[in-house]
Every structure is written in C-alpha cells, then in structure tokens.
Amino acid sequence: MAVRFAKDVSTAKTDYGTVLLDQRSGQYWELNPTGTLVVQTLMDGGGETDAVDAVVAEFAVDRSRAAQDVSALIGQLRQAGLVVL
C-alpha cells in the first residue's frame, strides 16, 4: 500500500522525527523516529508488512507490538486526512 501525503500537508524532518502541518486546519503532528520510519517505508512503495519489518529491524520491539503500532498510525493518519492511499 503506497501512500503519499495529501496536497495540503507539509513535512519537515527534524532531529527527533518528522513534523507534519495540515495547512487546511493549521494542526501540527509530530512523528517520532518510529513513525517517520513507518511513513517513509510506505511512501517508498512498501506495504504495511514492510513497515512492520522495518520497525522490528530498527527498534527493540516484538513483531505483534510493531504490527499494532503500525496499523494504529496508518489509521490515525488516514482518519486525519493527512495521507492518501
């Protein structure tokens, strides 16, 4: 499932992850390094399983927890209208 940010979403990488600005609402979101890795994996054309694999490889987290977190993040970004599938 490749994703991209909606056209009204600006991004900026920081030392702590990525900041998203929804220009329609003025709301900021901050993604920690884990969230940044998930979103980058999806934007690079990977699927949800690829994002889980990336999280497990990069961070000390078990697979089931990583899968729950990845799914939750994708759901939140979609619900907020920040990403387009």
Summary of the structure (lengths in Angstrom):
residues: 85
radius of gyration: 12.3
end to end distance: 6.8
largest distance: 36.5
contacts: 233
relative contact order: 0.21
helix: 46%
strand: 25%
